Amino acid sequence: MKIRPIPGVVRRAFPIAAPLLMTMLTAQAQNAPATTTAQPIQRVEITGSNIRRAQAETASPVQTVNRADIEKSGKTTVAELLQTLAVDNQGSVPTTFGNGFASGASGISLRGLGAASTLVLLNGRRIAPYGLADDGQKVFADLNIIPAEAVERVEILKDGASAIYGSDAIAGVVNVILRKDYVGTTVRLSQGLSNESDGGDTRLAVTHGVGDLETDRYNFLFSAEYGKKREVWNRDRAGRGAVGRADLREFGFSAQEALGGTGAIVARNSAGSSVVGNVRNPLTNDYYSRGNPAGVGFTRTFPGAACSNFTNHPQGDPGGGCLTDATQMYNQIQPRQETLNLFGRATFQLNNDWQAYVELNGYHSDSESWSTPSGISGSVGYPGGPVNNADVSLGADHPDNPYFGSRARLRYIAWDVGPRTSAIETNFVRAVAGLKGSVAGWDIDSALLFSQSKTNRDQNGYLQRDATFALLDPSAANIAAANAGSAAYRGLPAGSFWRIGENAGLNSQAIYDAISPTISNDATTSIAVADVKASREFGQLPGGAMGVAVGAEFRHDETELQPTSGTERGNIIGLGYSAYEGQRNSAALYAEFVAPVHSTLELSAALRYDHFNDVGNSYTPKAGFKWTPVRSFALRGTFARGFRAPSAAENGRGGLAAFSTSDDPVRCALGVAAACASSSVAVITSPNPDLSPEKSKSFSVGAVWDPLPRTSISLDAWQIERKNEINQETTSAAIAAGNLVRDPGSSQFAGDPGAIVAVLTNYINSNSTKVNGIDLDARTTFQMGDAGSLTADIKWTHMFKFERTDLEGNTVDYAGTHGNCDATNCMGTPDNRINLGLSWDRGPLRLSGVINHRGKFDNTLFKDDPDGCAFHFANGDDSPNGCKISSFTTLDLTAKYRFTSKAELFATIQNVLDKEPPLDPLTYGAAGYNPLDYSGALGRYFQVGMRYTF
């Protein structure tokens, strides 16, 4: 691995960071008294070891985010803060992705290896995962359950798998440490509002603690936090660049790139879903708008279907379609969410040696997200196979059919039904009862834990296939299917039709009840854990006493996701199937050993044994060293192995039918222009009980330097290799292998096989991944006498490689590109992320600025992609210009003023410069912009609040 000099790399990645930090270091060094003896800065106890040490810094690189950092960021939730950190990358799950499988939750993805490979702990112990798996497969912990006001600090173990906390921590560990004892009462109230007067964020938190462990022999701590975020609509950011828009013609696109607006007639035998309806000529297979009085072959015309009667949206489709932008009209930048977080801890000092404790967590969330009205032709899949809805048609006798007398294919967006909505209610509980103390020289901690997450999701606006088909085309087969599957349809008068477009007002409520009832599903996950760990010092080496820790854990996991009603038979148009069920028993034994073999050299080792009742055994070791030739400088390094057993979604009972994006190389080569651009395709994936566990090995080597009393610099190089990865077969590979279903009826000419309806895949142990890079973490404080103090810090992660190798030995590198688009959101893999902070403290006043930088990346699916740019403008040029997604940088400012020792006022301006996010046409996690750049889509945002301590 070739590592460039740090100042040069940082300057190229972010020109402000390195000069500012180095200037402050130089100034501080010049002002430091010559007689001052350099002392390492004081460090908190570090996650990653069960052995107490005189020095908290271990061989493993750990990033600590304390309460001051949280306040300085201006973020109101821990989830929002963690997803801005440099260590987070591809595969994280933002709460703003309201249309995803795991909507309503938020997850972190260390090193871009996915939320399922990042272990999230609360006070060093596990939590039940969110009930809705990301992408229908990846089970992860919801960060929203963390009460921000109760957080003491967050520690992020960045060197891969942990033999201490769990072998499945392939990408690392995020340990959220809550307050353990507190006396007094604190009330915190804040209100946020965007520059556009929307997106209000109300927060109220109360923390109360009584009892002193030394004198009262007990402490009781309780924290309650209420939050309410209002929705932000795409339509309310009109004019803010490409934000929230599907119609990007003014940026150089057209319908050929699926970016010309909703309802476009793309080419022969190809049309989008229109508010008036696009209907295909049964003889020529050409589509025409129902509002077109010159439609070829029309036997009836519909003047009321003129496009101008429906929309003022700019027209200009060469094919004659009626254009709207449904994404801008109906979708949201930020969904509505209301939350309540409760945390309580009781601690009892039984005697001088023993302490009992109880922790209780509760979380309730209600969220609602909106999306475009449903089209009527979205093909889906279910465990029985694909369901082709492309042939949906107006029957020969349908009164709104311009080819009355002949059956004609229809493309219609069901605006009269209304938007598709998803209301999610989540309830989470966690209870821990434990005992800790000392006996015979051993420090012991043992506890019982139970945690459960329950989620209910109600969805509206989705169309029932059987009733929809029968009410548009009442053929004998369609009527029989609707009578068999829909009680609401059976209650309709004979001869009923679903009237469309200008005649939608003629529909009864009973019609809409039949074609679009409320559909729902439930999910439940739970874990029960019993654990015990013990540590002590023994013996003596030249560097001091040796340390040993041992532990044991038994865990029972259960998870069940019920299918959304109707998807189990492929009856919901445009909505994929996702369901799974499974349970697992596992047991673990682990040991850790620290040997200070010299006053300057410490060696450490750990070994974990896991047994899973369904996938067998695993041994995961870890070893490390720390060499400290002088007190202010240390070299450190680690090696570890990891092991992630398949989740119930991957090897349990159930399946997944979802959507991805892909081009169609076969039709593209035949000259079908629309097939050359990425578009949505259904993907049907089945669980695989024969899956092997994922395995990993990770390395880290770095240096920590404290050149001055208030200065710390660390630089760590890291690499993680993961094998036997559990993935869906990629859509491109399945298409290349011919594992797909096509719609021959969409053929445009002889020899055209027709559009892809669905791609058939399995979960397989397919790929291996190697990801490596470097982390820089530096902080310095400059004392300015009566002018106060100035603190600067920088956290920078640069990714050199994100290489994935498939079963055939083909290797692609995603670092610095828009791939991997089979991962959540298709948000890309930026190879540079930087957090730069600067704070000034003077008496009761603190002013802070935080700059968050996301580096530019290529708009290709991987490095050196032979197919070139993933998107093109209408004229064929690479899109965006240069085929790059531009970098994005925001500045957040925070001020805090303490009026008294009890009262303080704080205010924040996020995205101070109101930066707009760059155009991103490829991602599906947001419209027109990348989900990583959410703050740019939202715009300048203000927050003001106060905290009072009684």
Secondary structure, 3 states (H helix, E strand, C coil): CCCCCHHHHHHHHCCCHHHHHHHHHHHHHHHCCCCCCCCCCCCCCCCCCCCCCCCCCCCCCEEEEEHHHHHHHCCCCHHHHHCCCCCECCCCECCCCCCCCCCCCCECCECCCCHHHEEEEECCEECCCCCCCECCCECCCCHHHCCHHHEEEEEEECCCCECCCECCCCCEEEEEEECCCCCEEEEEEEEEEECCCCCCEEEEEEEEEECCCCCCCEEEEEEEEEEEECCEEHHHHCCCCCCCCCECHHHCCCHHHCCECECCEEECCEECCECCCEEECCCCCCEEECCCCCCCCCCCCCHHHCHHHCCCCCCCCCCCCCCECHHHHHCEEECEEEEEEEEEEEEEECCCCEEEEEEEEEEEEEEEEEECCCECCCCEEECCEEECCCCCEECCCCCCCCCCCCCEEEEEECCCCCCEEEEEEEEEEEEEEEEEEEECCEEEEEEEEEEEEEEEEEEECCCEHHHHHHHHCCCHHHHHHHHHHCHHHHCCCCCCCCCCHHHHHHCCHHHHHHHCCCEEEEEEEEEEEEEEEEEEEEEEECCEEEEEEEEEEEEEEEEEECCCCCHHHCCECCCCCEEEEEEEEEEEEEEEEEEEEECCEEEEEEEEEEEECCCEEEEEEEEEEEEEEECCEEEEEEEEEEEECCCHHHHCEEEEEEEEEECCHHHHHCCCHHHHCCEEEEEEEECCCCCCCEEEEEEEEEEEECCCCCEEEEEEEEEEEEECCEEECCHHHHHHCCCEEEEHHHCCCCCCCCEEEEEEEEEEECCEEEEEEEEEEEEEEEECHHHCEEEEEEEEEEEEEEEEECCCCCEEECCCECCCCCCHHHCCECCEEEEEEEEEEECCEEEEEEEEEECCEECCCCCCCCCCCCEECCCCCEECHHHEECCEEEEEEEEEEECCCCEEEEEEEECCCCCCCCCCCCCCCCCCCCHHHHHHHHCCEEEEEEEEEC
